[in-house]
């Protein structure tokens, strides 16, 4: 759910961006994703274990108002009803730290490649849209 909200917020911000800003954001998107993955792997190494996020859908008992059908026909009032509730739990997960380090090394190599490409792309955006 948080991912959906963040994506919606980014979409709204992108709609307000100038063509130059939108172009630069598009050219640097992969770099930002890899930076996030690097930060996550570094945190896993520092902790010594991973954090697994598990989303659960559970019923929640709540009070509802409105029409209900009873033995004597339709009536209005307050009643109990079940509404779905989404919760995310964070569970510690054992990992092979050598594999995490290998992934981190690969991500850092990929980051260097993406950084060069993003710099060239951003420069092309600035050339294409010289005014802000």
C-alpha positions in Angstrom: 0.0 0.0 0.0 2.8 2.4 0.8 4.4 1.6 -2.5 1.2 2.5 -4.3 1.0 5.8 -2.4 4.6 6.6 -3.1 4.1 5.8 -6.8 1.0 8.0 -6.9 2.9 10.9 -5.3 5.8 10.5 -7.8 3.3 10.5 -10.6 1.7 13.7 -9.4 5.1 15.3 -9.0 6.2 14.2 -12.4 3.0 15.8 -13.9 4.2 19.1 -12.3 7.8 18.8 -13.5 9.2 20.8 -16.4 10.0 18.8 -19.5 13.7 19.1 -18.6 13.1 17.7 -15.1 10.9 14.9 -16.4 13.6 14.0 -18.9 16.4 14.0 -16.3 14.2 11.9 -13.9 13.6 9.4 -16.7 17.3 9.1 -17.5 18.3 8.6 -13.8 15.4 6.3 -12.8 17.5 3.0 -13.0 20.3 4.6 -11.1 17.9 5.5 -8.3 16.5 2.0 -8.2 20.0 0.5 -8.0 21.0 3.0 -5.2 18.0 1.8 -3.2 19.0 -1.8 -3.7 22.6 -1.1 -2.6 21.3 0.6 0.5 19.1 -2.4 1.3 22.0 -4.8 0.9 24.3 -2.7 2.9 21.8 -2.6 5.8 21.4 -6.4 5.6 25.2 -6.8 5.9 25.3 -4.4 8.8 22.5 -6.2 10.7 23.6 -9.7 9.7 20.1 -10.7 8.6 17.5 -9.7 6.1 14.1 -8.2 6.8 11.2 -10.0 5.0 8.1 -7.9 4.6 4.9 -10.1 4.7 1.5 -8.6 3.8 -1.5 -10.2 5.5 -5.2 -9.5 4.8 -7.2 -10.0 8.0 -10.8 -9.3 8.8 -11.5 -6.5 11.3 -14.7 -6.2 13.2 -16.2 -2.7 13.0 -19.4 -0.8 13.4 -21.4 -0.1 10.3 -24.4 2.0 9.7 -27.1 1.8 7.0 -29.8 -0.5 5.8 -29.9 -4.1 7.0 -32.3 -6.9 6.3 -33.7 -8.5 9.4 -36.7 -10.8 10.2 -39.0 -7.8 10.2 -37.8 -6.4 6.9 -35.4 -3.5 6.1 -34.2 -1.4 9.0 -31.6 1.3 9.6 -29.2 1.4 12.4 -25.8 0.4 13.7 -24.6 -3.2 13.4 -21.3 -5.1 13.5 -19.7 -5.9 10.2 -16.4 -7.3 9.0 -14.0 -5.1 6.9 -10.7 -6.3 5.4 -7.6 -4.9 6.9 -4.1 -5.1 5.3 -1.1 -5.3 7.6 2.5 -5.7 6.8 4.8 -7.6 9.2 8.5 -7.4 9.2 10.1 -10.8 9.9 13.9 -11.4 10.4 15.2 -13.8 7.8 18.5 -15.7 7.9 20.7 -15.0 4.8 24.1 -16.2 3.5 26.2 -13.0 4.1 28.7 -14.1 1.4 25.9 -14.1 -1.2 24.7 -10.8 0.0 28.2 -9.4 -0.4 28.5 -10.8 -3.9 25.1 -9.2 -4.8 26.3 -5.9 -3.4 29.5 -6.1 -5.4 27.5 -6.7 -8.5 25.2 -3.8 -7.8 28.1 -1.5 -7.2 29.6 -2.4 -10.6 26.2 -1.9 -12.2 25.9 1.4 -10.5 29.1 2.6 -12.0 27.8 1.7 -15.5 24.4 3.3 -14.8 26.0 6.4 -13.4 27.9 7.1 -16.6 24.8 6.4 -18.7 22.6 8.7 -16.5 25.2 11.5 -16.7 25.2 11.3 -20.5 21.4 11.1 -20.5 21.0 14.1 -18.2 23.4 16.1 -20.3 21.4 15.3 -23.4 18.2 16.5 -21.5 19.9 19.7 -20.6 20.9 20.2 -24.2 17.5 19.4 -25.5 15.7 21.6 -22.9 18.1 24.5 -22.2 15.6 26.4 -20.1 14.8 24.8 -16.7 
